[in-house]
Amino acid sequence: MKIVKPSYLVAIFLVISSQVFANVPAPYWGKTGHRTVGEIADNYTKCKTKRKISEILDGQNLALVSTFGDDIKSDKRYRDFYTWHYVNMPFGVKYEDSEKNSKGDLVTGIKKCKSVILDKNTSKADKAFYLKLLVHFMGDLHQPMHVGRAEDKGGNDIQVRWFGDGTNLHAVWDSKMIDGFEMTYTELADNADEISKEKVKLLQKGTIEDWANETQTFAIKAYASVEDGEKLSYNYSYENFETVRSQLQKAGIRLAKVLNDLFL
């Protein structure tokens, strides 16, 4: 009997995976980004909220569960949740006026998570599942390229060079700039900008739709910041990383607002 070498199996898997996922956008924010959002949110959640979250998640914190939405993507049982990670709408068109994805999108996904958590008949296991997704999706809501254009899969089809290596615009905003900054998620959270209570309240105003529309304005700028095939390095990060930091902080502050409202 012919023995198939493990290396050969890996090669086959990589080929099949590249074909299956060729038209699928990459996840939004990398693990460090999502964990930063969870860590920042924890700083703005009320004591009652913290107790309820700990009860539902059996002591796990927001940073730990923040990557759950991406972690389950390889499990075909959860493929129906994939379109909940992003929303595509033409530039200059507000979410309210845009054509909706029949499979759901990031805005409807967040609302679904909230409704399930609020339902008194929801089991603890389901509350935990949708709470983890909610934490993840609130991070996604503030990644500019996840409110990008449908025709290029949120910047995945815009090829660039990052310090000489081939990548795409989406990946640059998702993780390349964050990884290049070489701070852990706790360091990024601890070094978030100091802002007043009044500024926090201002950032927490609005609806999920309002926040999606706001993120689109940063997506427009991100698209305008590069040309296909452009070589990017220190200067690009210098010009754009403050936007990344700001969006991570806003995501955490607004996540805390959503959670505090859920667990009043």
Contacts in CASP RR format, 6 or more apart in sequence:
PFRMAT RR
TARGET T0000
AUTHOR 0000-0000-0000
METHOD contacts of the structure
MODEL  1
MKIVKPSYLVAIFLVISSQVFANVPAPYWGKTGHRTVGEIADNYTKCKTK
RKISEILDGQNLALVSTFGDDIKSDKRYRDFYTWHYVNMPFGVKYEDSEK
NSKGDLVTGIKKCKSVILDKNTSKADKAFYLKLLVHFMGDLHQPMHVGRA
EDKGGNDIQVRWFGDGTNLHAVWDSKMIDGFEMTYTELADNADEISKEKV
KLLQKGTIEDWANETQTFAIKAYASVEDGEKLSYNYSYENFETVRSQLQK
AGIRLAKVLNDLFL
23 153 0 8 1.000
24 82 0 8 1.000
24 153 0 8 1.000
25 85 0 8 1.000
25 86 0 8 1.000
25 153 0 8 1.000
25 154 0 8 1.000
25 155 0 8 1.000
25 156 0 8 1.000
25 170 0 8 1.000
26 156 0 8 1.000
26 170 0 8 1.000
26 171 0 8 1.000
26 174 0 8 1.000
27 69 0 8 1.000
27 70 0 8 1.000
27 73 0 8 1.000
27 85 0 8 1.000
27 174 0 8 1.000
28 85 0 8 1.000
28 86 0 8 1.000
28 139 0 8 1.000
28 140 0 8 1.000
28 143 0 8 1.000
28 145 0 8 1.000
28 146 0 8 1.000
28 174 0 8 1.000
29 37 0 8 1.000
29 139 0 8 1.000
29 140 0 8 1.000
29 143 0 8 1.000
29 174 0 8 1.000
29 175 0 8 1.000
29 178 0 8 1.000
29 248 0 8 1.000
30 67 0 8 1.000
30 70 0 8 1.000
30 174 0 8 1.000
30 175 0 8 1.000
30 178 0 8 1.000
31 67 0 8 1.000
31 70 0 8 1.000
31 175 0 8 1.000
32 175 0 8 1.000
32 178 0 8 1.000
32 179 0 8 1.000
32 184 0 8 1.000
32 185 0 8 1.000
32 188 0 8 1.000
33 139 0 8 1.000
33 175 0 8 1.000
33 178 0 8 1.000
33 185 0 8 1.000
33 188 0 8 1.000
33 248 0 8 1.000
34 66 0 8 1.000
34 67 0 8 1.000
34 70 0 8 1.000
34 135 0 8 1.000
34 136 0 8 1.000
34 139 0 8 1.000
35 63 0 8 1.000
35 64 0 8 1.000
35 66 0 8 1.000
35 67 0 8 1.000
35 185 0 8 1.000
36 63 0 8 1.000
36 185 0 8 1.000
36 188 0 8 1.000
36 189 0 8 1.000
36 248 0 8 1.000
37 66 0 8 1.000
37 135 0 8 1.000
37 138 0 8 1.000
37 139 0 8 1.000
37 142 0 8 1.000
37 248 0 8 1.000
37 251 0 8 1.000
37 252 0 8 1.000
37 255 0 8 1.000
38 61 0 8 1.000
38 62 0 8 1.000
38 63 0 8 1.000
38 66 0 8 1.000
38 135 0 8 1.000
38 189 0 8 1.000
38 252 0 8 1.000
38 255 0 8 1.000
39 62 0 8 1.000
39 63 0 8 1.000
39 185 0 8 1.000
39 186 0 8 1.000
39 188 0 8 1.000
39 189 0 8 1.000
40 189 0 8 1.000
40 192 0 8 1.000
40 248 0 8 1.000
40 249 0 8 1.000
40 251 0 8 1.000
40 252 0 8 1.000
40 253 0 8 1.000
40 255 0 8 1.000
40 256 0 8 1.000
41 62 0 8 1.000
41 135 0 8 1.000
41 138 0 8 1.000
41 251 0 8 1.000
41 252 0 8 1.000
41 253 0 8 1.000
41 255 0 8 1.000
41 256 0 8 1.000
41 259 0 8 1.000
42 50 0 8 1.000
42 61 0 8 1.000
42 62 0 8 1.000
42 63 0 8 1.000
42 256 0 8 1.000
43 189 0 8 1.000
43 256 0 8 1.000
44 200 0 8 1.000
44 252 0 8 1.000
44 253 0 8 1.000
44 256 0 8 1.000
44 257 0 8 1.000
44 260 0 8 1.000
45 53 0 8 1.000
45 62 0 8 1.000
45 256 0 8 1.000
45 259 0 8 1.000
45 260 0 8 1.000
46 260 0 8 1.000
46 263 0 8 1.000
48 263 0 8 1.000
48 264 0 8 1.000
49 256 0 8 1.000
49 259 0 8 1.000
49 260 0 8 1.000
49 262 0 8 1.000
49 263 0 8 1.000
52 263 0 8 1.000
53 61 0 8 1.000
53 62 0 8 1.000
53 131 0 8 1.000
53 259 0 8 1.000
53 263 0 8 1.000
54 60 0 8 1.000
54 61 0 8 1.000
56 124 0 8 1.000
56 127 0 8 1.000
56 128 0 8 1.000
56 131 0 8 1.000
57 65 0 8 1.000
57 128 0 8 1.000
57 131 0 8 1.000
57 132 0 8 1.000
58 128 0 8 1.000
62 135 0 8 1.000
62 255 0 8 1.000
63 185 0 8 1.000
63 186 0 8 1.000
65 131 0 8 1.000
65 132 0 8 1.000
65 135 0 8 1.000
65 136 0 8 1.000
66 135 0 8 1.000
66 136 0 8 1.000
66 139 0 8 1.000
67 136 0 8 1.000
68 132 0 8 1.000
68 133 0 8 1.000
68 135 0 8 1.000
68 136 0 8 1.000
69 81 0 8 1.000
69 85 0 8 1.000
69 132 0 8 1.000
69 133 0 8 1.000
69 136 0 8 1.000
69 137 0 8 1.000
70 136 0 8 1.000
72 78 0 8 1.000
72 81 0 8 1.000
73 82 0 8 1.000
80 103 0 8 1.000
81 133 0 8 1.000
83 101 0 8 1.000
83 103 0 8 1.000
83 104 0 8 1.000
83 105 0 8 1.000
84 104 0 8 1.000
84 105 0 8 1.000
84 106 0 8 1.000
84 108 0 8 1.000
84 109 0 8 1.000
84 110 0 8 1.000
84 112 0 8 1.000
84 133 0 8 1.000
84 137 0 8 1.000
85 106 0 8 1.000
85 137 0 8 1.000
85 140 0 8 1.000
85 146 0 8 1.000
86 105 0 8 1.000
86 106 0 8 1.000
86 140 0 8 1.000
86 146 0 8 1.000
86 147 0 8 1.000
86 148 0 8 1.000
86 154 0 8 1.000
87 95 0 8 1.000
87 101 0 8 1.000
87 105 0 8 1.000
87 106 0 8 1.000
87 107 0 8 1.000
87 146 0 8 1.000
87 147 0 8 1.000
87 212 0 8 1.000
88 101 0 8 1.000
88 105 0 8 1.000
88 147 0 8 1.000
88 148 0 8 1.000
88 149 0 8 1.000
88 150 0 8 1.000
88 154 0 8 1.000
89 95 0 8 1.000
89 98 0 8 1.000
89 99 0 8 1.000
89 147 0 8 1.000
89 216 0 8 1.000
90 98 0 8 1.000
90 149 0 8 1.000
91 149 0 8 1.000
91 216 0 8 1.000
91 219 0 8 1.000
91 220 0 8 1.000
92 216 0 8 1.000
92 220 0 8 1.000
94 209 0 8 1.000
94 213 0 8 1.000
95 107 0 8 1.000
95 209 0 8 1.000
95 212 0 8 1.000
95 213 0 8 1.000
96 209 0 8 1.000
100 108 0 8 1.000
106 137 0 8 1.000
106 140 0 8 1.000
106 141 0 8 1.000
106 146 0 8 1.000
106 147 0 8 1.000
106 212 0 8 1.000
107 141 0 8 1.000
107 208 0 8 1.000
107 209 0 8 1.000
107 212 0 8 1.000
109 133 0 8 1.000
109 137 0 8 1.000
110 134 0 8 1.000
110 137 0 8 1.000
110 138 0 8 1.000
110 141 0 8 1.000
110 208 0 8 1.000
110 258 0 8 1.000
111 208 0 8 1.000
112 130 0 8 1.000
113 130 0 8 1.000
113 131 0 8 1.000
113 133 0 8 1.000
113 134 0 8 1.000
113 137 0 8 1.000
114 134 0 8 1.000
114 258 0 8 1.000
114 262 0 8 1.000
116 122 0 8 1.000
116 126 0 8 1.000
116 127 0 8 1.000
116 130 0 8 1.000
117 127 0 8 1.000
117 130 0 8 1.000
117 131 0 8 1.000
117 134 0 8 1.000
117 262 0 8 1.000
118 262 0 8 1.000
122 130 0 8 1.000
134 255 0 8 1.000
134 258 0 8 1.000
134 259 0 8 1.000
135 255 0 8 1.000
138 251 0 8 1.000
138 252 0 8 1.000
138 254 0 8 1.000
138 255 0 8 1.000
138 258 0 8 1.000
139 251 0 8 1.000
139 252 0 8 1.000
139 255 0 8 1.000
140 146 0 8 1.000
141 147 0 8 1.000
141 208 0 8 1.000
141 211 0 8 1.000
141 212 0 8 1.000
141 215 0 8 1.000
141 251 0 8 1.000
141 254 0 8 1.000
142 211 0 8 1.000
142 215 0 8 1.000
142 247 0 8 1.000
142 248 0 8 1.000
142 250 0 8 1.000
142 251 0 8 1.000
142 254 0 8 1.000
143 173 0 8 1.000
143 174 0 8 1.000
143 215 0 8 1.000
143 247 0 8 1.000
144 173 0 8 1.000
144 215 0 8 1.000
144 216 0 8 1.000
144 218 0 8 1.000
144 219 0 8 1.000
144 221 0 8 1.000
144 222 0 8 1.000
144 243 0 8 1.000
144 247 0 8 1.000
145 154 0 8 1.000
145 155 0 8 1.000
145 169 0 8 1.000
145 170 0 8 1.000
145 173 0 8 1.000
145 174 0 8 1.000
145 219 0 8 1.000
145 222 0 8 1.000
146 154 0 8 1.000
146 215 0 8 1.000
147 212 0 8 1.000
147 215 0 8 1.000
147 216 0 8 1.000
147 219 0 8 1.000
148 154 0 8 1.000
148 155 0 8 1.000
148 216 0 8 1.000
148 219 0 8 1.000
148 223 0 8 1.000
149 155 0 8 1.000
149 223 0 8 1.000
151 157 0 8 1.000
152 158 0 8 1.000
153 170 0 8 1.000
154 169 0 8 1.000
154 170 0 8 1.000
154 219 0 8 1.000
155 168 0 8 1.000
155 169 0 8 1.000
155 170 0 8 1.000
155 223 0 8 1.000
156 168 0 8 1.000
156 169 0 8 1.000
156 170 0 8 1.000
156 171 0 8 1.000
157 168 0 8 1.000
158 168 0 8 1.000
158 169 0 8 1.000
158 170 0 8 1.000
158 223 0 8 1.000
158 226 0 8 1.000
158 228 0 8 1.000
158 229 0 8 1.000
159 166 0 8 1.000
159 167 0 8 1.000
159 168 0 8 1.000
159 228 0 8 1.000
159 229 0 8 1.000
160 166 0 8 1.000
160 167 0 8 1.000
160 168 0 8 1.000
160 169 0 8 1.000
160 172 0 8 1.000
160 226 0 8 1.000
160 228 0 8 1.000
160 229 0 8 1.000
160 230 0 8 1.000
160 231 0 8 1.000
160 232 0 8 1.000
161 167 0 8 1.000
161 229 0 8 1.000
161 230 0 8 1.000
161 231 0 8 1.000
161 232 0 8 1.000
162 171 0 8 1.000
162 172 0 8 1.000
162 176 0 8 1.000
162 232 0 8 1.000
162 233 0 8 1.000
163 232 0 8 1.000
163 233 0 8 1.000
164 231 0 8 1.000
164 233 0 8 1.000
167 176 0 8 1.000
169 222 0 8 1.000
169 223 0 8 1.000
169 226 0 8 1.000
172 232 0 8 1.000
172 236 0 8 1.000
173 222 0 8 1.000
173 240 0 8 1.000
173 244 0 8 1.000
177 236 0 8 1.000
177 237 0 8 1.000
177 240 0 8 1.000
177 241 0 8 1.000
177 244 0 8 1.000
178 188 0 8 1.000
178 244 0 8 1.000
180 237 0 8 1.000
181 188 0 8 1.000
181 237 0 8 1.000
181 241 0 8 1.000
183 191 0 8 1.000
188 245 0 8 1.000
188 248 0 8 1.000
192 245 0 8 1.000
192 248 0 8 1.000
192 249 0 8 1.000
193 245 0 8 1.000
193 246 0 8 1.000
193 249 0 8 1.000
195 203 0 8 1.000
195 249 0 8 1.000
200 253 0 8 1.000
203 250 0 8 1.000
203 253 0 8 1.000
203 254 0 8 1.000
204 253 0 8 1.000
204 254 0 8 1.000
204 256 0 8 1.000
204 257 0 8 1.000
211 254 0 8 1.000
215 247 0 8 1.000
218 243 0 8 1.000
218 247 0 8 1.000
221 243 0 8 1.000
222 240 0 8 1.000
225 236 0 8 1.000
225 239 0 8 1.000
225 240 0 8 1.000
226 232 0 8 1.000
226 236 0 8 1.000
END
